[in-house]
Amino acid sequence: MADNLLEIRDLVVEYHTDDAIIHAVNGVNLNVKKGETIGLVGETGAGKTTIARSILRILQTPPAKFCGGNIILNGEDIMNKSEKEMRRIRGNKISMIFQDPMTALNPIEKVGFQIAEAIGLHNKITKSEAERRACDMLEMVGIPMERFGEYPHQFSGGMKQRVVIAMALACNPELLLADEPTTALDVTIQAQVLEMMQSLKENLGTSVILITHDLGVVADICDSVAVIYAGSIVEYGTAEHIFDNPSHPYTVGLFNSLPKLNSTEPRLKPIKGLMPDPTNLPKGCAFCERCPKAADGCAAGAPAVLEIEPGHFVKCLNPGGDD
């Protein structure tokens, strides 16, 4: 589609070890429009970060192995790109905010140099011009340019995250992959970071894939939501679809696990059990054993994807809200 910046088609990723094959991503399909923010939500181990790293093609191979699918950026399949061509794309057209700023920054290099280095790699400019742009990026994320020459250990956790965001946005990427960018930040800094990301997205027209466990964050800044379970998208739609009409039992379970101020329920309703073993996924619905609405046919074969309303897709034999 002409308005799609990114198209993921039938992506399959496995991790091969000496003992087993881990089925991490299982036939994921996803479109990201220009200027759109999509949230990927789901439990730890669902495959969200593997999807993001697959887009950048930074998975370590081995043990990771791309077993099928296409990742199309601006009409070009980047799965066919050489490593040299991918280095031109990373940081320039696609950037990533990694989950832990403590490990994303080089502890022995000045933060300004780390930002300027990325700018210099993708632009034919002088060293002084790259440093000037790095100072501008620091100012954009609320850090005085006078701190250009300081080291990561001289910054707080929230400030480090701002530096990582500045580094990711330094070359005005078309697509930003944000892997839990507010993890371990206090609520005040979290709000500031999200407000800044939203402002920068609007100013630069960047598309965003946001990986998070926090449905409050999703409601705040996401246009669309993909619910991931056991390496597959089990529900997809606009934020309004997902929040107003959650239809996959897993999505309903996620919302039931959240405290609600206006609820009279004495206890939360957590999802029972654990995710299936990724080395031995069931041939039917992966959520079947935990699902309160499971029927005989659920374990027999993988359910088809249903469009229950325009733009709202569910991978379930028996979709719907609470009984």
Salt bridges, closest charged atoms under 4 A:
GLU7 OE1 - ARG9 NH2 3.10
GLU14 OE1 - HIS16 NE2 2.81
GLU14 OE2 - HIS23 ND1 3.40
GLU43 OE2 - ARG290 NH1 2.98
GLU76 OE1 - LYS81 NZ 2.63
GLU83 OE2 - ARG90 NH1 2.79
GLU129 OE2 - ARG132 NH2 2.75
GLU129 OE2 - ARG133 NE 3.62
ASP136 OD2 - ARG132 NH1 2.96
GLU150 OE1 - ARG147 NE 2.84
GLU180 OE2 - HIS213 NE2 3.16
ASP223 OD2 - LYS201 NZ 3.74
GLU235 OE2 - HIS312 NE2 2.59
GLU309 OE1 - HIS241 NE2 3.82
GLU309 OE2 - HIS312 ND1 2.83
